[in-house]
Amino acid sequence: METDAGTDTTACELHVWPADGLRSTYHGWFHGGIVDGAVEGREGYRKLPGIPLDTPHQVELLRASPLAEALALPGYRTLVHEQALDSNTARHTPGRLIADAPSCYAELVVDDVFFQEDIVNGKFLKILFRYRSFDGDALTRRFGTYTQVPLTAFPPATPDAVVAASSDIDQAYERSLTEFGTALQSPPKQKKKK
């Protein structure tokens, strides 16, 4: 775990977990795709180059991002965990994920990261984020949503396009963080009265 705020000893902390690598889906004219067909290089799927957006690379991108500002948490010290958090733990832990964190505490889990290719709509990076904030042990906000950012150069069509493709998916990941922050700051939807 590392902080992006140096030696700042603020009383508030934002804990962040990356996802467990990149997954993939494909939707075509005659069939839906096998989940992770592109990631695994299965027959009929274009093999993705290397291991894009593996957990260590996500950690790098998360540490380089101004997450506290994007989530409207000024003064929060950001701590990015190096290991992914399993989805079951992220979804079903009733209280804080870090029990001994300060009273002023928030957590962001990157739950799923998908490369989605759709023959009609194009290629996208889809990310599921889960956010919770606490005041002491009291949950003050829970919010989760997908972001969907179009890809223009990923996956690479030729070997000499790998650098541009890697840049494209990295920028989409960074843009997803910003888009999630914007969605988080939108007023919560009102529940319909019966």
Backbone torsions as a table, in degrees:
resi	resn	phi	psi	omega
1	MET	NA	140.0	-178.8
2	GLU	-142.9	148.5	179.0
3	THR	-98.5	147.8	176.7
4	ASP	-98.4	6.7	-176.9
5	ALA	-112.4	22.8	175.7
6	GLY	62.2	-128.0	-176.3
7	THR	-99.4	17.2	178.5
8	ASP	-58.0	130.0	-178.5
9	THR	-110.7	40.6	178.8
10	THR	-60.5	156.9	-177.3
11	ALA	-81.3	-9.5	-176.0
12	CYS	-108.4	142.7	179.4
13	GLU	-132.4	140.9	170.9
14	LEU	-113.0	115.8	178.0
15	HIS	-99.3	135.3	-174.1
16	VAL	-130.4	135.5	177.1
17	TRP	-120.4	136.0	175.1
18	PRO	-78.2	171.2	174.7
19	ALA	-87.7	168.3	179.9
20	ASP	-88.9	67.6	175.5
21	GLY	79.6	-175.4	-177.5
22	LEU	-99.2	138.6	174.4
23	ARG	-113.8	175.4	179.8
24	SER	-148.4	151.0	172.9
25	THR	-139.5	157.2	179.8
26	TYR	-141.2	136.6	175.6
27	HIS	-126.2	117.5	-178.1
28	GLY	-118.5	-171.8	-179.1
29	TRP	-67.5	-43.2	-170.8
30	PHE	-107.2	-7.2	179.2
31	HIS	-161.5	153.6	166.8
32	GLY	-80.9	158.6	-175.4
33	GLY	-90.6	162.5	172.8
34	ILE	-73.5	129.8	176.4
35	VAL	-60.0	130.7	-179.6
36	ASP	70.8	17.7	177.1
37	GLY	-59.2	-43.3	179.5
38	ALA	-72.1	-40.7	-179.7
39	VAL	-62.8	-39.4	-178.6
40	GLU	-87.5	-5.8	179.5
41	GLY	67.0	37.4	-179.2
42	ARG	-71.0	158.5	-178.7
43	GLU	-57.1	133.5	-179.7
44	GLY	91.1	-2.4	179.1
45	TYR	-118.8	140.3	176.1
46	ARG	-71.6	124.8	-178.6
47	LYS	-68.8	131.6	177.2
48	LEU	-76.8	147.0	-177.4
49	PRO	-75.1	133.8	176.0
50	GLY	55.4	-140.9	177.5
51	ILE	-126.9	80.9	-177.5
52	PRO	-67.3	139.1	177.7
53	LEU	55.3	40.4	171.6
54	ASP	-66.6	170.2	-174.4
55	THR	-58.4	-46.9	179.2
56	PRO	-60.8	-36.3	178.9
57	HIS	-69.9	-37.1	174.7
58	GLN	-61.2	-39.8	177.8
59	VAL	-58.2	-44.4	178.3
60	GLU	-59.7	-47.4	-178.4
61	LEU	-64.9	-40.0	179.2
62	LEU	-65.9	-41.1	179.8
63	ARG	-67.2	-29.4	-179.0
64	ALA	-82.4	-12.5	-175.2
65	SER	-90.3	142.0	174.8
66	PRO	-79.5	68.4	-172.3
67	LEU	-61.9	-43.4	-178.3
68	ALA	-60.0	-40.1	178.6
69	GLU	-68.8	-42.0	-179.0
70	ALA	-62.6	-31.3	-178.4
71	LEU	-95.9	9.4	-179.7
72	ALA	57.9	48.4	177.6
73	LEU	-122.3	64.5	-177.4
74	PRO	-61.0	137.3	179.0
75	GLY	87.0	-6.9	178.6
76	TYR	-77.0	138.4	172.6
77	ARG	-86.6	129.1	-177.5
78	THR	-95.7	128.0	177.0
79	LEU	-120.8	115.7	-178.7
80	VAL	-99.3	121.7	179.5
81	HIS	-81.4	147.1	-175.8
82	GLU	-84.8	-20.3	-178.6
83	GLN	-104.4	144.2	175.4
84	ALA	-70.0	152.8	176.8
85	LEU	-103.4	130.8	-178.3
86	ASP	-67.5	148.6	-174.2
87	SER	-59.9	-37.7	-179.5
88	ASN	-61.4	-43.9	178.1
89	THR	-64.9	-43.7	-179.5
90	ALA	-62.0	-37.4	-175.3
91	ARG	-84.4	-29.9	-168.3
92	HIS	-115.4	2.5	176.2
93	THR	-76.6	116.6	-174.2
94	PRO	-70.4	-35.4	-178.7
95	GLY	-106.7	-158.4	-179.4
96	ARG	-62.9	146.9	174.3
97	LEU	-76.7	-28.3	176.3
98	ILE	-117.9	103.3	-173.2
99	ALA	-69.0	-34.3	-174.4
100	ASP	-94.8	19.8	176.1
101	ALA	-76.1	164.2	178.4
102	PRO	-60.2	166.1	179.5
103	SER	-58.2	-39.2	179.9
104	CYS	-88.4	101.4	-165.0
105	TYR	-145.8	139.8	174.8
106	ALA	-140.3	158.9	179.7
107	GLU	-141.6	141.2	177.9
108	LEU	-127.9	123.2	178.7
109	VAL	-114.4	124.2	170.7
110	VAL	-85.0	104.1	-168.3
111	ASP	-86.6	-47.0	-179.6
112	ASP	-139.5	139.5	175.0
113	VAL	-127.0	118.4	-175.4
114	PHE	-123.7	134.3	163.3
115	PHE	-90.1	117.9	-179.4
116	GLN	-115.2	124.7	176.1
117	GLU	-115.0	126.6	-177.4
118	ASP	-128.0	124.6	-175.1
119	ILE	-61.3	-25.4	179.6
120	VAL	-92.2	-48.3	-171.8
121	ASN	-93.8	-15.7	178.3
122	GLY	107.5	-156.6	-174.5
123	LYS	-114.2	139.0	-176.5
124	PHE	-141.3	155.5	164.8
125	LEU	-104.1	118.6	179.5
126	LYS	-112.2	130.6	-179.2
127	ILE	-130.5	133.4	173.9
128	LEU	-98.2	120.9	177.6
129	PHE	-110.3	145.8	174.0
130	ARG	-128.5	126.4	-176.8
131	TYR	-126.9	140.4	172.2
132	ARG	-143.2	145.0	173.7
133	SER	-128.0	152.1	-175.1
134	PHE	-134.1	150.3	167.2
135	ASP	-119.7	103.6	-169.4
136	GLY	67.0	-127.9	177.2
137	ASP	-94.8	-2.2	-176.6
138	ALA	-85.6	124.3	175.9
139	LEU	-70.3	123.0	-179.2
140	THR	-105.0	-21.7	179.0
141	ARG	-158.0	138.5	173.3
142	ARG	-133.4	130.6	-178.7
143	PHE	-153.3	135.4	176.2
144	GLY	-144.4	143.9	177.0
145	THR	-165.6	162.6	172.1
146	TYR	-90.4	146.2	164.9
147	THR	-110.0	154.2	179.2
148	GLN	-139.2	111.8	-177.4
149	VAL	-116.2	128.0	179.9
150	PRO	-66.5	146.4	175.4
151	LEU	-110.1	138.9	-179.2
152	THR	-111.8	-29.7	-175.4
153	ALA	-118.4	-5.1	-178.5
154	PHE	-108.0	135.9	-3.3
155	PRO	-78.9	160.5	-177.1
156	PRO	-68.1	138.6	178.7
157	ALA	-81.3	-25.8	-178.8
158	THR	-136.6	161.3	179.6
159	PRO	-59.8	-31.6	-179.0
160	ASP	-79.8	0.2	178.9
161	ALA	-101.5	7.7	-175.7
162	VAL	-64.1	-41.7	-178.1
163	VAL	-63.6	-46.3	178.9
164	ALA	-63.2	-37.7	179.7
165	ALA	-66.5	-42.1	178.8
166	SER	-63.6	-41.2	177.3
167	SER	-63.2	-41.0	-179.7
168	ASP	-60.4	-46.6	-177.0
169	ILE	-73.4	-33.0	175.7
170	ASP	-64.3	-44.9	179.4
171	GLN	-64.5	-36.0	177.6
172	ALA	-65.1	-39.1	177.7
173	TYR	-62.5	-47.4	179.7
174	GLU	-62.3	-41.5	178.9
175	ARG	-65.8	-34.9	176.9
176	SER	-60.5	-39.5	178.0
177	LEU	-61.6	-44.0	178.9
178	THR	-64.8	-43.7	-179.6
179	GLU	-64.6	-37.0	176.5
180	PHE	-64.5	-42.7	178.0
181	GLY	-58.4	-40.9	177.8
182	THR	-63.9	-43.6	179.1
183	ALA	-64.5	-38.5	-179.9
184	LEU	-63.8	-35.8	-177.2
185	GLN	-81.6	-10.9	176.5
186	SER	-67.4	148.1	179.6
187	PRO	-59.3	139.4	178.1
188	PRO	-60.3	144.3	178.7
189	LYS	-69.0	140.0	178.2
190	GLN	-78.4	138.3	176.6
191	LYS	-72.4	139.8	179.0
192	LYS	-71.4	137.4	176.7
193	LYS	-82.0	142.8	-179.5
194	LYS	-86.8	NA	NA
